[in-house]
Amino acid sequence: MQEMRMAVKKANAAQKDYEAFSQEEVDRVVAAVAEAAHEKSRYLAEMAVEETSMGVVEHKTIKNKVGSKDVYESIKNDKTVGAIHEDSVNKVTEFAYPFGVVAGIIPTTNPTSTAIFKTLISLKTRNAIVVSPHPSAVKCTVEALRICHDAAVQAGAPEGIVGWISKPSMPATTELIKHRDVDVILATGGGGLVRAAYSSGKPAYGVGPGNVPVYLEKSCNVKKAVEMVVDSKTFDNGT
């Protein structure tokens, strides 16, 4: 519990400094984190498969690359500081303002790629993040976060802008999402955990189980559809 509280305290202090960064400074931090994570894609995939006994190294490598480089490419030109949109007709100007501290909940199925992309979108929006890894994927998740944190700091971000719980537990995770200095929750995991995030009284974005049946409509190309379904269900051993 104390580790979690210290991580939130450091993240809160770091975010207060980070929210004053210019768009150029934020973009430099995000680019550095994306590059560092991308370079370690296979290394982190190997760690994840070894620790969780789930998935395929080659496939998790792809996921890590998507979670780092592809996510970066999709957000790099987004304006997240100051005035971001102006409606001259209605005379309305939209300004971007950070939430503060993000609580990130990470699953065991895709631990490293999820940690990377949640860190990137938090930093892009001038938020800090504190992550609670899945107990079965602690080492690989913490390593991914360490890589992201170090790259962010080297690019000028304040120490503690990315934090984590190295000894996660359900009580620690529950206290994290209810902590007074946590402002928004990004929860990926089982249905119970996601419901807990939604019930926290804070803004929460949840992603639960995604294993769904597939309906093939009679007009489809059955052979092509079957190939696509099999590919999607077997990629990374279905994780």
C-alpha positions, 0 to 999 in steps of 0.5 A: 500500500505504501508503495502505491501511495508514494507512487501517486504522490510522486506522480501528482507532484510531477504532473503539476510541473508537466502540465506547464510544458509547451506542445513542443516539449510534450511532443518531444517527450512522447516521441522519445518514449515511443522510440524507446519502447519500440526499440525494446519490442521483442525484448519485452515480448520475450519477457511477457511470454516467459513470465505469463506463459501466454502468447507468441513472442513474434505476435507480442512483438507486433503488438508492442510495435503497434502499441508504441510506434503506431499509437505514436503515429496516430497521435503525434500531430494532435494538439493537446496544449492550449487552444485546440479548436476554434469555431469562428461561427459560434465564437467558441474556442476549445482548450485542452486541460489535463486530468492530473493523475491516471490510474492504469490497470493492466491485464496479463494477456497483453501486459507490455503493449497495454502499459506502453500505449496507456503511458503514451496517451497519458503523456501526450495529454500532460497527465501522469500515470500510475500503473497496477500490473496484473500479479502474473505479469509484474516483471514485464509490465514494470520493465516496460514502464521503466523504459518509458519513464527513463525515456521520458525523463531523459527527454525532459519530463519530471521524475515520477511522471510514470509510476507503478506498483511492483507488488500489486494486489487487489486491495492496492489496486482498489485503493489506487482507483479510489485515491483522492489524487487519482483523477481518471482511470484506464482499466483493462481486465476482467469484468469485476475489475472494470465494474469496480473502476466504473463504480469508483466515482471517478471518470473511468474508461474500461475494456473487459473481455473481448472473446466474442462469437462471429456471425457469417452472413449468407452473402459473405465470402465464406472461405475468406471470412473463415480465414480471417476468423481463424487468423484473429482467434489464433493470433498470439494464441488468442490473447 
